[in-house]
Amino acid sequence: MKPISPFALGATLYMPATRSDILELVFATKLPELRSLVVCLEDAVADIDVQTALENLRNLLLAIEAQGGRPEGGPLLFVRPRDATMAAILNDWPLLRHVDGFVVPKLTLGNLAIWEQAVTNPELFLMPTLETPDVYNPGAMVELGQALKANLDRRIIALRIGGNDLLGCLGLRRNPARTLYATPMGYAIPMLAGVMGAQGFALTAPVFEQLATPDLLQEELELDMSHGLVGKTAIHPSQINQIQDALRVSLEDLNCARLIVNDVAPAVFKHNDAMCEPATHYKWASNILERAKWHGVRQAEATSGEPVRLAEVIR
């Protein structure tokens, strides 16, 4: 089971399992820039359409099988089951070998054991979604994180923050003129970044559902990055490139990260008028290098030709 980097997710596009064009996305004939795709059987599918959606998923997997499997370099492919009962059925489908894993909806400590019993295929990675009222309780998140680490750690790529559901728990909906951080999610996201991040989990950012305000999306993306989130849910193809561009690293950060992870780096040194301390900043530097591996350097900086200043030892 080859690990999947959470930074490989990029912009994760959700699509109802009832869509007829999913195969085009899997084989990158449509949206070749897409890094990850979730075929949703949960909230995006009405009750009356569940059987149609399951049949469509089966046909999708048969089509992938007929073409010899998914292409090299195509998007990661996940399925979001409706519940643990559906997940247990899908878990036993032989054709699920063409899927990277499941997005687990509404995971809590109370239903974790049920999901563990449902998804026994060790080849399926998991991305649990945090979107229930207990997410607002740091103690509950500590307990959930500990349970996940104990039983499923190697199978979890990232934890997904379900912003709209979490606001819905409070009877709220995002103000279209404000970022998510101007809502109670301005408490929840930093708390989750701290509580779950400290336990070693990567987290992805909630969806931005306003399509007419790309400047506001950019503001929210900058806040996502400052909280260490590794990707973001996309609801429309127009958001993909903007999200993935935000994941690019600055040339300054890339150069600094390389210096920090260098085996001969001093214990403390100055770089671009800031103190660098490998013992403290090593994990940050490793994440920057991993982001750069998957998303590269910001284009304007990569082509500017400006010299990069060398580091100085602080004496």
N, C-alpha and C positions, 0 to 999 in steps of 0.2 A: 504494500500500500504506500505509494509515493506521496509524501506530504504536499499539500497545496498551500502556497503562500497566501495569506489574507490580502496582500497587496496586489495579487493577481486579479482580484475581483473587479477593481475599477468601478465603473458605473454599472450597477446591476439592474437590468431591465426586467420588470415583471410583466408577464403576459398571461391572460386567461387561457386555460387549457382548451378552450373552445375555438381558439384562433386557427385559421387554416394555413397561415404562412410561417409557422414556427420552424419548419424544416429549412426554409431559406435562411433563417437566422443561424441555425445550427451549422449550416455549411458555408456561412459568411458570404453568400451571394447577395444578401441584403444586410445592410449595416455591418460592413467588414470591420469597423472600428470597435464593435461591441466585445467586451471582455467576459461578461457573465450574464446568464439568462436564467430566470426562474419561471417555470411553467406552473401556474397557480391553479390549484383545485379548491382553494379555500374561499376567501372573501370575494375574489373576482369572479366566482361562478355561482349563479343562482341555484337554489335547491332543485328546481325542475330540470336544470341542465347538467347535473352531476354525472349521470350515466353517459350522456353525449360527450362530456369532457374526458371521462375515463377512456372511452372508445377512441377519442381523438388522440389521447396520449399513447395508447397502444399502437395506433396506426403510425404515429410519429416514430416510435421505437422500431417498428417493423421496417419503416422506410430507411432508417439509419442502418439497420441490420442488412438490408438489401444492398446498400452502398458500401458495405464492408466496414462499417463503424464510422464514428465521427472523425472529421478531418484533423490533421495535425495543425495546431495553431488556431483552431476555431474557439469560440467562446466556451467557458465552463458552463455546464448544464445541470441545473437543479430542478427538483420537483417539490412543490409545497403541498403536501397532503391536506385534506380537510380536517382530519383528526387522527388519533392514534389507531383507530380501527381501520381506517383506509390505509394508513401507513403500513400496518401489518400485512395487508393484502398485497400492496405494491412491493413490499420487502421481498416477497417470494417470487416475483416475476423474474424469470431468467433474463428478459430483455432489459432489466434495470442495470445490467452491466454497462449500458451506454450512457448512464447518468452518473454524475459525480457525487450526488448526494441529495439529502432532503433539507429543506428549510422547515424547521419545526415551529408551528404557530403556537403562540400563547403558552410557552413553557413556564411552568412554576415548579417549585419544590414538591408540591402536592401531586402533580401528574408526571413527574420525572420518571418514576418507576414504570408507569404504564408505557411511556415512550421507549424506555430501555427494552422492555419486553417486546414491543412492536417492531423495533428496528434492530434486528439482530445481525443483519448482513454486515460483516466487518469492513467490506469494501465501500460502504456508503458513508461519505463524510456528512457532517451535520452542521447546520447553522441555526441554532435556536433563536427565536425572536422574543425579545423582552417587551411585552405589551399589555400587561395585566396590572391591576391596582397595587399588588405587592411590590412592583418595581420601585415605587416611591419610598419604600422602607429599606434603608441601607442594611439593616440587620438581616432582612430576608435575602438581600442580594449576596451578602457574605455567605450565608448558608447555601444558597443555590450554587454559587461559584465553587464552594468547597465540594459539594456533591458532584458537580460536573467534572471537576479535576480528578475526583476519586475514581469515577467510573467511565467517563467518556473523553477524557482529555485529548488523546491522540486523534480522535475523530472530529474534533471541533475545529473548524477553520476560523470562524469569527462569530460573535454574538451580534444580532441585528437589533437596532433600537426602533421599535414601532411607534413613531411619533404621533401619528393620527389616532391610533388606538389609545395611547397613553393620555392624550388630551381628551379623548372621548370618555375615559374613566372619570374625568372631572366635569363632564358636560360642556366641554369647550371645543372650539374649532379655531384653527390658526387665523389670525388677522392677516389678510392678504397684503397688507402694507408693512408688515414686520417680519423679521426672521423668527424662526422657531425659538431662538434663545431669548426672545422678549415675552415668552409665555412661561408657565411652570416647567417647561422642558429646559429652561435656563437653569433650573436646579437639577433636574433629573439627568441631563447629559453629563455635566461635570461630575456629578456623584457617581454615575456608572463608569465614567472614564477612570475615576479614582478607585472605586471599590473593585470593579471587574478587571481594570487594567493592572492593578497591583497584584492580582492573582494570575496574571500572564495572558489574559484573554485580549484578543483584538476585537474592536467594535466598529460597526459600520453605521453611517449616519442615516437619519430618517429621510423620507421622501420630501421633496419640495413640489407641492402640487399646483403652484401658480406658473402657467406657461408664458404669461405676457410680461413678466418682470425679471428678465435675465440678470439685471444689475443687482436685484435683491438676492437672487440665487447666488451670485458671486460673493456677496457679503456673507451669506450663510456658509458658503463653502470655506471661506477664510476662517470662520469660527470653528467649523468642523475640523479643519487642519490643525488649528491651535489647540484643540482638545485631543489630538492624536488619533482621530478616527481614520480608518484605512480605506474607506470607500463610501459610496452613497447610493441609495436606491434611486432609480430613474423611472418616471412614469411615462416618459415620451422620448422618442429618439433624438429630439432636438436638444435634450439635456446631456447626452452622452459625452460629446467632446468637451463641453464646458466642465463637467465633473472631472473628466480624466486630465484635462489641462491643469486643473487645480491641484491634482495629485503630483504633478511634476515638481521637482525640487529646484531650488535656486542654486546657481553655480557656487555662490558663497557657502551655502550649507553643504554642498557636495564636497567641496575642497576641505572644509573644516572637518567633516566626518571622516574623510580619508586620513587626515592628520591624526585624529583622535584614536582610530583603530590601529594605527601603525605600531608595530612591535617596539619601535625605538622611540616612541613619543615620550617627551618629558612628563613628569608627574603633574606639572602645571605649566601652561604656556599661554602666551597671548596671540590671538589671531584676529585681525581686523578690529582691534581695539576692544576685544572681549576676552575674558578669561576662559580658558578651556582646561578641563580637568578630566582626563580619561577615566579615572575611577568612578566619577559621577556621571559623565556624559556618554559613556560607552554604548549604553542601550539606545539612546537617542541617535547616536551616530550609526549604529547598525540598522535602525529603522530607516534612516535617510538613505543609506546605501541600498536597502531593499526596495524602497520606493523608486529610487533612480533606476534600478534594474528593470522595473516593470513599466515605469512611466517616463523616464528620461528627465532631461533638464529643460527648464522653461526656455522656449524657443528663442525669445528675444535676447536672453542672456547667453545662450549657447552660440549665437552667431554674432555677438557684439564685438568680439575681438579684443575686449578690454583685458589687460593683464590681471592675473589673480595674485594678490599679495601673499607673501610667505609668512609662516608663523614665526613668532619670537618666543624664546624661553623667558618666563618671568623669574627674575632672580631676586 
